Amino acid sequence: MQEIKAIALDLDGTLLTSDKKITDTTKKVLQKAQDKGIKIVLCTGRALKGVRPLLEELDLFNEDDVVITYNGGVIQKTKSQEILFQEAHTKEDVIYIHQETMKVNLPMNMLDLEYVYEPTYPTNRASRYHDIMGMLDFVKMNPEDLADDQLLNKAVLCYDEAILDEEFLKLPAEFTERFNCMKSRPILMEVLPKNVNKGQALVHLAAVLGMEIDNIMACGDADNDLDMIREAGFGVAMANATETVKAVADYITTSNNEDGVAKAIEYILEK
């Protein structure tokens, strides 16, 4: 194993317990790693605003701290919000996404670095995105009304699980070929630019931090963490991870409710 200089951490099901907390044990071990000069980087599908309380709780809101947001679509400094890397949808992309999802009657939201845009139609199936991301700023806006040079970091389809799964399968093959579509929650399908994933984000993170990807450890549990676990120099799967994630991991730790992240970090600190 190469020397670990940075640790990328997924949030839900990994760093966070099932009740969305970070245990005191995990906080202490994260601080221990930081004291040894190891960078801690949160890697999430959320926007920066949605993860800011956690960054502040872990003292990751300093001038040189960075965060990976939008499932790998953006790397930015936590404090200044300076964009270090970004790959995003164009206006043309989100118009197409909206047109196709309208045909199967699925509600769509679009996100940039500031807002969640909520089209005014369809009206019979309201998006549930506000239920899970109410801390973000929502604006009523149809894709056609966006500025021509507007960049959107992702689109999301958020609705009841059974209906979402059934209707999503009706979308044309071109849709899933053109975009990277992944489920991050049972009721949430994320539609990302084709080349955006957490694994590619680690490649860019290594360049940003001036290190090799072999110097990065990554911890995750869900299939949207698969590329990250595979690409990292040392990939860690949680005990509660999917079997596909476990299959590509270098190490399997305990679950997110058993300080799995802390135990994995202790393991590499002892090497």
Buried (B, 14 or more C-beta within 10 A) or exposed (E): EEEBBBBBBBBBBBBBBEEEEBBEBBBEBBEBBBEEEBBBBBBBBBBBBBBBEBBEEBEBBEEEBBBBBBBBBBBBBBBEEEEBBBBBBBBEBBBBBBEBBBEBEBBBBBBBBEBBBBBEEBEEBEBBBBEBBEEBEBEEBBBEEBEEEBBBBBBBBBBEEEBBBEBBEEBEEEBEEBBBBBBBBEBBBBBBBEEBBBBBBBBBBBBBBEBEBBBBBBBBBBBBBBBBBBBBBBBBBBBBBBEBBBEBBBBBBBBBBBBBBBBBBBBBEEE
